């Protein structure tokens, strides 16, 4: 890699991509559309960092909706904007 001053550097980096241990529990009663919005529950989240819920209308453009801490490896979210939308996709991530 060379910067705009002509300085260059070399190196290597290892990236490990691992599947997350948490998942949405769609069978529970807490995952439902209510007048207040869409309620979601995420199970299996390590209680180390907060979990960020992101939403998308098209699986390409993602926006953060909420950031909540795990309680007993479970995180609950409420998306108030979902009540008036025909479809919405969700994903969650736990920054290190």
C-alpha positions, 0 to 999 in steps of 0.5 A: 500500500502506498500513501499520497506522499509515496510512503509504502508499507507491507504486512499481513493480517488474519481475519477470522469470520465465525458464525455468531452463537446468538439467534432470534427466537421466533417461536416465543410470544415476545417476538410479535407485532404490537401497536408499539412496534415489533418486539424481538428477542435474541437468545444466546448473546454472551453477556460481554457487550451490548448487542446492536439491532439493525433493520433494512427494507431491502437487505442492502441498506442497514440502519441501527434500530436499538442497542441493548445489553444482554441479560442472562444471555437474552436481549429484547428489542422493540422497533417502533418504526416497524408498525407501519411498514409492509416488510422489514429485515433484521440482523444483530451484531455484538461489537467486540 
